[in-house]
Amino acid sequence: MKYDGKFGKYGGVFVPELLIPAIEELEEAFYKFKNDEKFMKDLKFYLNEFAGRPTGLYYAENLSKELGCKIYLKREDMLHTGAHKINNAIGQGLLAKYMGKTNLIAETGAGQHGIATAVIGAKLGLNVKIFMGSKDVERQKMNVFRMQLSGAEVVPVDIGSQTLKDSINEAFRYWISNLDTTHYLIGTTMGPHPYPNMVKFFQSIIGTEAKEQILNLEGKLPDTVIACVGGGSNSIGIFSGFLDDENVDLIGVEAGGEGIDTSKNGATLTKGTDGILHGSLSIVLQNNDGQIQETSSVSAGLDYPGVGPEHAYLKTNGRAQYVPITNKEALEAFELLCKTEGIIPALESSHAIAYAIKYAKKEENKGKIIIVNLSGRGDKDMGIIAKELGVEV
Ligand SMILES: *Cc1c(COP(=O)(O)O)cnc(C)c1O
């Protein structure tokens, strides 16, 4: 391989020997095509015309007045299929096509990444197979239907806990047997090298745009950038625009679930320890025997016991800070954004809003310029929200 894919001690390639040729082929293709003019022109075309970029950097005036800070929202919620996941699905879908692959596979928990993969497969004429835990298939019938409408085959996974972590294992198994035809489209910054670097590259458009936009609007950099962290892709995407600007504070917000002291949370960076999960060394939620813990959050997209290796690195070297937000705090923030701005955020993004609110209320942060990455829209969460608020719909 050309690079080791390390972020400090984290990252790397921890996969079965049989997968190494595929990983090498992918690494070579990625570093070749990211410098290829035609590829980058195609990528820009699909990001703009299919997904709807650039997204706005929206000054949330009402919320800002209420909190005494200047809060800007990066509007990834305005994209096709409702979230930032489409940026990466377009990038990897196109890369697969340039590599001569005919099939895409992906795994999905709540279904959002499955939908993004299914639609780009339809657009680019690639066959799509989505692995999904059978419990998730049952819980997310409408999203399964959406994937099927775009021509994807949804494969229920019956092993283990029948949720996301098992469908990832199943996708790797399938990939090993179908390397010639198939690209495995991983949806977040996890996995073996080159995935963490590749997903960051495809999501870095968020940070590139946000930086240019804030400089136009304010004539200076923000004080703080806040984003929610599941696997870590929307956050690394926006952070990437500001990593070298040391005066900009970067804050990742994790799912604190029912509370950080309970077992029901997904706060990997707050509570996890070093471990290998799904192909790389990072920080993971595990018990004393190294068994991966089940996570639990009101937002399915943050419900993952691992996190991308670059976040483990940014946490340990202090460049970024990671904080938990509980289900309750996220729901309150959700309601506040709906009421003050008329914007219905995804529950994942509501975690970032919730921390921005907490942060803005502190005396020492008054007047600061804060960018919050609004990773997705809340339409997909209406059922859960209504239930949480005790409303019959
Ligand atoms: C999937 C998802 C996330 C979490 O994934 P990351 O890779 O951490 O970005 C966050 N927000 C939304 C709206 C999502 O759909």
The ligand as an SDF file (V2000), in Angstrom:
LIG
                    3D

 15 15  0  0  0  0  0  0  0  0999 V2000
  -26.0690    9.3460    9.5670 C   0  0  0  0  0  0  0  0  0  0  0  0
  -26.2880   10.7000   10.1000 C   0  0  0  0  0  0  0  0  0  0  0  0
  -25.4220   11.2760   11.0510 C   0  0  0  0  0  0  0  0  0  0  0  0
  -24.2830   10.5470   11.6880 C   0  0  0  0  0  0  0  0  0  0  0  0
  -23.2650   10.1350   10.8320 O   0  0  0  0  0  0  0  0  0  0  0  0
  -21.8520   10.8460   10.7600 P   0  0  0  0  0  0  0  0  0  0  0  0
  -21.0560    9.9380    9.9120 O   0  0  0  0  0  0  0  0  0  0  0  0
  -21.3040   10.9700   12.1450 O   0  0  0  0  0  0  0  0  0  0  0  0
  -22.0490   12.1760   10.1440 O   0  0  0  0  0  0  0  0  0  0  0  0
  -25.6610   12.5770   11.4600 C   0  0  0  0  0  0  0  0  0  0  0  0
  -26.7050   13.2860   10.9850 N   0  0  0  0  0  0  0  0  0  0  0  0
  -27.5630   12.7650   10.0730 C   0  0  0  0  0  0  0  0  0  0  0  0
  -28.6980   13.6020    9.6050 C   0  0  0  0  0  0  0  0  0  0  0  0
  -27.3910   11.4600    9.6030 C   0  0  0  0  0  0  0  0  0  0  0  0
  -28.2580   10.9650    8.7160 O   0  0  0  0  0  0  0  0  0  0  0  0
  1  2  1  0
  2  3  1  0
  2 14  2  0
  3  4  1  0
  3 10  2  0
  4  5  1  0
  5  6  1  0
  6  7  2  0
  6  8  1  0
  6  9  1  0
 10 11  1  0
 11 12  2  0
 12 13  1  0
 12 14  1  0
 14 15  1  0
M  END
$$$$
